[in-house]
Amino acid sequence: MTEPADLRPVRVWDLPTRCFHWLLAGAVIALVVTAKVGGAAMAWHMRLGLLVLALLVFRVLWGFVGGHWSRFGSFLRMPGTVLRYLRGDHRADDHFEVGHNPLGAFSVMAMIGILAIQVATGLVADDEIATTGPLNRFVASATGLQATAWHKGWGQWLIIGLVVLHVAAIVSYRLRGNNLVGPMLSGDKPLPPGVPASSDSPRTRLLALALVAACAGLSMWIAKLGG
């Protein structure tokens, strides 16, 4: 598909956002696999869960200080704007085609929310065999068992369902000529003049590294609480 001549590459996804996206995707897949394998793989399941915790905390922070199109303020829309999007009433300054459109924003927030619940329940879970979350000793036995039931039941299937919907949406947009994967790999998207770019400078990347270090430290501290 040939792009119109007036389009130019615009940095939409900064490097920290792209790294977050692909690390989270890989971690979620590995979490499902290790949960199904069980046994010795559960040690890696716990480590991956702590990795996802660090990634989620980072993404929430980056949603306030990251590149323009990674900030929550750029894609969380008011109800009236969402209705206009659904009706096909798009204004020039809406920029629905740049980052996350209103429906994509719901998907992103749903994934972050469900993953956060899944991590939280995993931290206090007890499978009554050989694996307990690092925070299990801080909750009542009944609470830990309820968390485990959610973690292994509804929580798991909700995540798998959201992932399937996410992939289906990517394929659907691709069939309609909108490549969502390319910009998440390169960071750039062909867009009309006047569309603001996300900051992706050495300074913003250093800020992201500092936040990553803090989030990793938080996960390691939580892991040690179970010792």
Buried (B, 14 or more C-beta within 10 A) or exposed (E): EEEEEEEEBBBBBBBBBBBBBEBBEEBBEBBBEBBEEEEEBBEBBBBBBBBBBBBBBBBEBBBEEBBBBBBBEBBBBEEEBBEBBEEEEEEEEBBBEBBBBBEBBBBBBBBBEBBBBBBBBBBBBBBEEEBBBBBBEEBEEEBBBBBBEBBBEBBBEBBEEBBEEBEEBBEEBEEEEBBBEEBBEEBBBBBBEEBBBBBBEEEBBEBBEEBBEEBBEBBEEBBEEBE
